[in-house]
Amino acid sequence: MTIAWYAHLKHLIGRAWYVAAILSWAIAFFEYLIQVPANRIGFSALSLPQLKLLQEIISLLVFAPFSIWYMGQPLNSNHVLAGLCILGAVFFTFRA
C-alpha cells in the first residue's frame, strides 16, 4: 500500500489528482486481494486489536526504508521514538 499511497507524490505530481487516484487504486487492488484473506486467517488466531497493531508495525517497517531510499525523505529521532511507542502498544496488546 505504501507505493499505492505515496509513489504518486514523486512520479505524478504534475498530473491531475484523479489520474493518481486511479493508478493508486489499481495498485492497491492487488494488495487487497492478499490482505483480506490474510486478515480472515489471522482473525482465527488473533484478536482484532492484535491484527491492527501488527498491520501498523508492518506498515512502518515498510514505510521507513521506502521514505528514506525511494522518496529521499530523512527520518529523525522523533520518528524513531514514535515507532518505539507503537512497539510498546504491540507489547501491551499481546501481553497475556
Protein Blocks (a to p, Z undefined) as FASTA:
>chain_A
ZZmmmmmmmmmmmpcfklmmmmmmmmmmmmmmmmmmmmmmmmmmmcfklmmmmmmmmmmm
mmmmmmmmmnopacdfklmmmmmmmmmmmmmmmpZZ
